[in-house]
Amino acid sequence: MRELNIRGASRSRRRFTTHPDRTHTRAPDRVQREFTASGPNRLWVSDFTYCSTWTGVAYVAFVIDVYSRMIVGWHLDATMRTDLVMTALEQAIWRRDTLLDGLVAHSDAGSQDTSIRYTDRLAEIGALPSIGSVGDSYDNAMAESTIGLYKSELVWPKGPWRTFEQLELVTLVYIEWFNHRRLHGELGLMTPTEAEEAYYRQPRPETPVTNNHRT
């Protein structure tokens, strides 16, 4: 069906959030579906989704740290222009407030994530962009999974949503709960905050002191 450009009929209207820009040169896939990291700020994954409200469609972008599954950046907007993902990225950078040299920032092939503004900002902080293939959710599975939790734990059971502002407020509360109180089986039933605290409590090898003083 794909080869013949045939798609089954559906009663629901599908909304596509990933629109690749074929004029942009995409970064390689540096992750290859290996969503593991040796510590915080080694690998971030990002994606965005849409939610219906009575006043229109709201788009919500997320940036997730793979090591702890912490949502480190997010933003809700009425459009899915580049500002949507840029604001989520800037929040993640501000929140981490540390050197990010060598960080791999993985996303799908949407035009927002391959834009010059986005890739230039990654270069400014020393991060390496990574782009999955077009139309394959497995290449960004962790971000897709986090969005699935957001929708199944908040958006669908707690709706319908009347306004953007209402959805934005409850999203803020949800992310606070997700990061600080939700237990994750993949983290040994710890919260993302507890996982990072445990990482930073681990002893670090001391840097040897070299005495260059000559007598």
C-alpha positions as CSV (number, residue, x, y, z in Angstrom):
1,M,0.0,0.0,0.0
2,R,2.9,2.4,0.8
3,E,4.5,1.7,-2.6
4,L,1.2,2.4,-4.4
5,N,0.5,5.5,-2.2
6,I,-2.7,3.8,-0.8
7,R,-4.0,4.5,2.7
8,G,-6.9,2.9,4.4
9,A,-10.0,4.9,5.0
10,S,-10.5,6.3,8.5
11,R,-13.4,8.1,10.2
12,S,-11.1,10.2,12.3
13,R,-9.0,13.0,11.0
14,R,-5.3,12.5,11.3
15,R,-3.0,15.4,12.1
16,F,0.6,15.0,11.1
17,T,3.2,16.8,13.2
18,T,6.3,15.7,11.4
19,H,6.8,17.5,8.1
20,P,10.3,16.9,6.8
21,D,12.1,19.8,5.0
22,R,13.9,18.1,2.1
23,T,15.9,21.3,1.5
24,H,17.7,20.9,4.8
25,T,20.7,18.6,5.3
26,R,19.8,16.3,8.1
27,A,22.3,15.2,10.8
28,P,23.0,11.5,11.1
29,D,21.2,9.2,13.5
30,R,23.8,9.0,16.3
31,V,21.5,7.0,18.6
32,Q,20.4,4.0,16.4
33,R,17.6,3.2,18.8
34,E,20.0,2.7,21.7
35,F,18.2,4.9,24.3
36,T,20.8,4.6,27.1
37,A,23.1,7.1,28.6
38,S,25.9,6.9,31.2
39,G,24.7,10.0,33.0
40,P,22.6,13.1,32.9
41,N,23.1,15.5,29.9
42,R,24.7,12.9,27.7
43,L,21.6,12.3,25.5
44,W,18.4,14.3,25.2
45,V,15.4,13.2,23.0
46,S,12.7,15.6,21.9
47,D,9.4,15.6,20.1
48,F,6.0,17.3,20.2
49,T,2.4,16.3,19.9
50,Y,-1.0,18.0,19.6
51,C,-4.0,18.1,22.0
52,S,-7.5,19.3,21.2
53,T,-9.2,22.1,23.1
54,W,-12.5,23.9,22.7
55,T,-10.6,26.9,21.4
56,G,-8.4,25.0,18.9
57,V,-5.4,22.7,18.7
58,A,-2.6,23.1,21.1
59,Y,0.9,21.7,20.3
60,V,3.1,20.6,23.2
61,A,6.9,20.0,22.8
62,F,9.1,18.0,25.2
63,V,12.8,17.6,25.8
64,I,13.7,14.5,27.9
65,D,17.0,13.4,29.5
66,V,17.5,9.8,28.5
67,Y,19.5,8.9,31.7
68,S,16.8,9.8,34.2
69,R,13.7,10.2,31.9
70,M,13.3,13.7,33.4
71,I,11.4,16.2,31.3
72,V,13.9,19.0,31.3
73,G,12.1,21.3,28.8
74,W,8.7,21.8,27.4
75,H,6.5,24.4,25.8
76,L,2.8,24.7,24.6
77,D,1.9,26.8,21.6
78,A,-1.0,27.4,19.2
79,T,1.3,26.6,16.2
80,M,4.0,24.1,15.4
81,R,6.5,26.6,14.0
82,T,10.1,26.4,15.0
83,D,9.5,28.6,18.1
84,L,7.6,25.6,19.7
85,V,10.7,23.4,19.8
86,M,13.2,26.3,20.3
87,T,11.4,27.4,23.5
88,A,11.4,23.9,24.9
89,L,15.1,23.6,24.1
90,E,16.0,26.9,25.7
91,Q,14.1,25.9,28.8
92,A,16.1,22.7,29.0
93,I,19.4,24.6,28.6
94,W,18.4,27.1,31.2
95,R,17.2,24.4,33.6
96,R,20.4,22.4,33.4
97,D,22.6,25.4,33.8
98,T,25.8,23.5,33.1
99,L,28.3,22.8,30.3
100,L,26.7,20.6,27.6
101,D,29.7,19.9,25.5
102,G,29.2,16.5,23.8
103,L,25.5,16.2,24.5
104,V,23.6,14.4,21.8
105,A,20.2,16.0,21.0
106,H,18.1,13.5,19.2
107,S,14.8,14.2,17.4
108,D,12.8,13.1,14.4
109,A,13.1,14.6,10.9
110,G,10.6,17.4,11.4
111,S,11.4,20.7,9.7
112,Q,11.5,22.4,13.2
113,D,14.3,20.2,14.4
114,T,16.3,20.5,11.2
115,S,15.9,24.3,11.0
116,I,19.0,26.5,10.9
117,R,18.0,28.2,14.1
118,Y,17.7,25.0,16.0
119,T,20.9,23.4,14.8
120,D,22.9,26.7,15.3
121,R,21.7,26.8,18.9
122,L,22.9,23.2,19.4
123,A,26.2,24.2,18.0
124,E,26.5,27.1,20.4
125,I,26.2,24.9,23.4
126,G,28.5,22.2,22.0
127,A,25.7,19.7,21.4
128,L,25.6,17.2,18.5
129,P,22.3,16.9,16.6
130,S,20.9,13.5,15.8
131,I,18.0,12.8,13.5
132,G,16.0,9.6,13.1
133,S,14.5,8.4,9.9
134,V,11.3,9.8,8.4
135,G,8.0,8.1,9.4
136,D,9.5,5.7,11.9
137,S,8.5,6.2,15.5
138,Y,11.0,3.6,16.8
139,D,13.8,5.9,15.9
140,N,12.5,8.3,18.6
141,A,10.8,5.7,20.8
142,M,11.6,7.2,24.2
143,A,10.2,10.6,23.3
144,E,7.1,8.9,21.8
145,S,6.8,6.8,25.0
146,T,6.9,9.9,27.2
147,I,4.3,11.6,25.1
148,G,2.1,8.5,25.3
149,L,2.3,8.7,29.1
150,Y,1.4,12.4,29.1
151,K,-1.7,11.7,27.0
152,S,-2.8,8.5,28.8
153,E,-2.2,9.9,32.3
154,L,-3.4,13.4,31.8
155,V,-4.8,14.6,28.5
156,W,-7.3,11.8,27.7
157,P,-8.7,11.0,31.2
158,K,-8.8,14.5,32.5
159,G,-10.2,16.3,29.4
160,P,-12.0,17.8,27.6
161,W,-9.9,20.9,27.7
162,R,-11.6,24.3,27.3
163,T,-8.6,26.6,26.7
164,F,-4.9,26.6,26.0
165,E,-4.3,28.2,29.4
166,Q,-6.1,25.4,31.2
167,L,-4.1,22.8,29.4
168,E,-0.9,24.7,30.0
169,L,-1.5,24.9,33.7
170,V,-2.3,21.2,34.2
171,T,0.7,20.3,32.0
172,L,2.9,22.3,34.3
173,V,1.5,20.4,37.3
174,Y,1.8,17.0,35.5
175,I,5.5,17.6,34.7
176,E,6.2,18.5,38.3
177,W,4.6,15.3,39.4
178,F,6.3,13.3,36.6
179,N,9.8,14.5,37.5
180,H,9.5,14.5,41.3
181,R,6.9,11.9,42.4
182,R,6.1,9.5,39.6
183,L,7.9,6.1,40.0
184,H,9.4,4.6,36.9
185,G,9.9,0.9,36.6
186,E,12.8,1.5,34.2
187,L,14.6,3.4,37.0
188,G,14.1,0.7,39.6
189,L,11.0,2.4,40.9
190,M,12.7,5.7,41.5
191,T,11.6,9.1,40.3
192,P,13.7,11.0,37.7
193,T,14.8,13.4,40.4
194,E,15.9,10.5,42.7
195,A,17.7,8.8,39.8
196,E,19.8,11.9,39.2
197,E,20.5,12.5,42.9
198,A,21.7,8.9,43.1
199,Y,24.0,9.5,40.2
200,Y,25.6,12.6,41.6
201,R,26.1,10.9,45.0
202,Q,28.4,8.3,43.4
203,P,32.1,8.9,44.1
204,R,34.0,10.5,41.2
205,P,37.6,9.7,40.4
206,E,39.8,12.4,41.7
207,T,41.9,14.4,39.2
208,P,45.6,13.7,39.9
209,V,47.5,16.7,41.0
210,T,50.7,17.4,39.0
211,N,53.5,19.2,40.8
212,N,55.5,21.1,38.2
213,H,57.5,23.1,40.7
214,R,61.2,22.8,40.1
215,T,63.8,23.3,42.8
